[in-house]
């Protein structure tokens, strides 16, 4: 297990405590929970059984790629815990394709994201799909200083919003296709 670099638990029910246990004991660089749901009713660290408690202070220091695309449940909590609220986060490639909610508050100074795919994201507004909300959510992630590339294909953006992203964020290369295009996964 000392050489485990990539862990994929896709389209399954995931026990987050086991994932934490494995990542604490290996130099995990790539983690994909694509299409999965968490099997824990509570993601709070206080419920972690003693034998699953990692011996290191941060289990995610080596993680570079995280794929939470199409997660059934628990994905937003994991995104907050492992990326947004984790001062030691080293993730550079984040996949949130066909994700149901992406937080708009994404300016923690520790973020080192270079690539983000939110392809197929459709923010839900009062009357169904919220075109303005989708744009504001995407724009907030594009403002991360380290961001270099974003896949926003299949998001409900109008032409003015697409042009605004390109004009205001010249350091970011956008895939602005109207149809959903899955991003290739780059494993480290």
C-alpha positions as CSV (number, residue, x, y, z in Angstrom):
1,X,0.0,0.0,0.0
2,X,3.0,2.3,0.3
3,X,3.0,2.7,-3.5
4,X,-0.7,3.4,-4.0
5,X,-0.8,6.6,-6.2
6,X,-4.3,6.4,-7.8
7,X,-7.5,5.3,-6.0
8,X,-10.7,5.1,-8.0
9,X,-13.9,4.2,-6.2
10,X,-16.4,5.1,-9.0
11,X,-20.2,4.6,-9.2
12,X,-20.2,3.0,-5.7
13,X,-21.1,3.8,-2.1
14,X,-18.0,5.1,-0.5
15,X,-17.1,4.9,3.2
16,X,-15.1,8.2,3.5
17,X,-13.3,6.9,6.6
18,X,-11.8,4.0,4.6
19,X,-10.6,6.5,1.9
20,X,-9.0,8.6,4.6
21,X,-7.4,5.6,6.1
22,X,-5.9,4.5,2.8
23,X,-4.7,8.0,1.8
24,X,-3.0,8.5,5.2
25,X,-0.9,5.4,4.5
26,X,0.1,6.0,0.9
27,X,1.4,8.8,-1.3
28,X,-2.0,9.2,-3.0
29,X,-1.9,11.7,-5.8
30,X,-5.1,10.9,-7.6
31,X,-8.5,10.2,-6.1
32,X,-11.7,9.6,-8.1
33,X,-15.1,9.2,-6.4
34,X,-16.9,9.9,-9.7
35,X,-20.6,8.9,-9.6
36,X,-20.4,7.7,-6.1
37,X,-22.2,8.6,-2.9
38,X,-20.9,8.6,0.6
39,X,-22.0,5.8,2.9
40,X,-21.5,7.9,6.0
41,X,-24.5,9.6,7.6
42,X,-22.0,12.0,9.2
43,X,-18.8,13.2,7.7
44,X,-17.6,14.8,10.9
45,X,-14.1,13.7,12.0
46,X,-15.3,13.1,15.5
47,X,-17.1,9.9,14.4
48,X,-14.0,8.4,12.9
49,X,-13.2,5.1,14.6
50,X,-9.9,5.1,16.4
51,X,-8.3,2.4,14.1
52,X,-9.2,4.6,11.0
53,X,-7.7,7.8,12.5
54,X,-4.6,8.7,10.4
55,X,-1.3,9.0,12.1
56,X,-0.4,12.0,10.0
57,X,-1.8,15.5,10.5
58,X,-3.1,15.9,7.0
59,X,-4.1,13.0,4.8
60,X,-4.4,15.1,1.7
61,X,-0.9,16.7,1.4
62,X,0.1,14.7,-1.7
63,X,-3.3,14.7,-3.5
64,X,-3.0,16.6,-6.9
65,X,-6.2,15.4,-8.7
66,X,-9.7,15.0,-7.2
67,X,-12.7,13.9,-9.2
68,X,-16.1,14.4,-7.5
69,X,-18.0,14.4,-10.7
70,X,-21.6,13.2,-10.7
71,X,-21.5,12.4,-7.0
72,X,-24.9,11.3,-5.7
73,X,-24.6,12.7,-2.1
74,X,-21.9,14.0,0.2
75,X,-19.9,15.7,-2.6
76,X,-20.5,19.2,-1.5
77,X,-19.3,18.4,2.0
78,X,-16.2,16.6,0.7
79,X,-15.4,19.6,-1.6
80,X,-15.6,22.0,1.4
81,X,-13.6,19.7,3.7
82,X,-10.9,18.5,1.4
83,X,-10.5,21.6,-0.8
84,X,-12.0,24.9,0.3
85,X,-11.5,24.6,4.1
86,X,-8.3,22.6,4.0
87,X,-5.3,25.0,4.3
88,X,-2.9,22.2,3.3
89,X,-4.7,21.5,0.1
90,X,-2.3,20.8,-2.8
91,X,-4.9,19.8,-5.4
92,X,-4.2,21.3,-8.9
93,X,-6.8,19.4,-11.0
94,X,-10.4,19.3,-9.8
95,X,-13.3,17.7,-11.7
96,X,-16.9,18.6,-10.8
97,X,-18.7,17.6,-14.0
98,X,-22.5,17.3,-13.9
99,X,-22.2,18.5,-10.3
100,X,-25.4,19.9,-8.8
101,X,-24.0,22.7,-6.6
102,X,-20.7,24.4,-6.7
103,X,-20.0,26.9,-3.9
104,X,-19.4,30.5,-4.9
105,X,-17.1,31.3,-2.0
106,X,-13.8,30.1,-3.4
107,X,-11.2,32.7,-2.5
108,X,-9.2,30.9,0.2
109,X,-5.5,32.0,-0.3
110,X,-4.3,28.4,-0.1
111,X,-5.9,27.2,-3.3
112,X,-3.5,26.1,-6.0
113,X,-6.0,25.0,-8.6
114,X,-4.8,25.1,-12.2
115,X,-7.6,23.1,-13.9
116,X,-11.3,22.9,-13.1
117,X,-14.0,21.1,-15.1
118,X,-17.5,22.0,-14.2
119,X,-18.8,20.8,-17.6
120,X,-22.6,20.2,-17.5
121,X,-23.1,22.4,-14.4
122,X,-26.5,24.1,-14.3
123,X,-27.2,26.2,-11.2
124,X,-30.7,25.9,-10.0
125,X,-32.6,29.2,-9.7
126,X,-36.0,30.1,-8.4
127,X,-37.6,29.2,-11.7
128,X,-35.5,26.1,-12.5
129,X,-32.2,26.7,-14.2
130,X,-30.5,29.9,-13.1
131,X,-28.4,31.3,-16.0
132,X,-27.1,34.2,-14.0
133,X,-26.3,32.0,-11.0
134,X,-24.3,29.6,-13.2
135,X,-22.3,32.5,-14.6
136,X,-21.5,33.9,-11.2
137,X,-20.5,30.5,-9.8
138,X,-18.2,29.9,-12.7
139,X,-16.8,33.4,-12.6
140,X,-15.9,33.1,-8.9
141,X,-13.8,29.9,-9.7
142,X,-12.2,31.6,-12.7
143,X,-10.9,34.3,-10.4
144,X,-8.6,32.0,-8.5
145,X,-5.1,33.4,-9.3
146,X,-3.5,30.0,-10.1
147,X,-6.4,29.0,-12.5
148,X,-5.1,28.3,-16.0
149,X,-7.9,26.2,-17.7
150,X,-11.6,25.6,-17.2
151,X,-14.0,23.3,-18.9
152,X,-17.4,25.0,-18.8
153,X,-19.0,23.2,-21.7
154,X,-22.6,22.3,-21.4
155,X,-23.3,25.0,-18.9
156,X,-26.2,27.3,-19.6
157,X,-24.2,30.4,-20.4
158,X,-25.3,32.9,-23.0
159,X,-23.0,34.5,-25.6
160,X,-22.5,37.7,-23.5
161,X,-21.5,35.7,-20.5
162,X,-19.1,33.5,-22.5
163,X,-17.4,36.6,-23.9
164,X,-17.3,38.2,-20.5
165,X,-15.4,35.2,-19.1
166,X,-12.8,35.4,-21.9
167,X,-12.4,39.2,-21.6
168,X,-12.1,39.4,-17.8
169,X,-10.0,36.3,-17.3
170,X,-7.4,36.3,-20.1
171,X,-5.1,34.0,-18.1
172,X,-7.7,31.2,-18.2
173,X,-8.3,29.0,-21.3
174,X,-12.0,28.1,-21.4
175,X,-13.9,25.3,-23.2
176,X,-17.1,27.2,-23.8
177,X,-18.8,24.6,-26.0
178,X,-22.6,24.7,-25.7
179,X,-22.7,20.9,-25.6
180,X,-21.3,18.9,-22.7
181,X,-17.7,17.7,-23.4
182,X,-16.2,15.5,-20.7
183,X,-12.6,16.4,-19.8
184,X,-9.9,13.9,-20.2
185,X,-8.4,12.9,-16.8
186,X,-4.7,13.6,-16.3
187,X,-3.3,11.3,-13.6
188,X,-0.1,12.2,-11.9
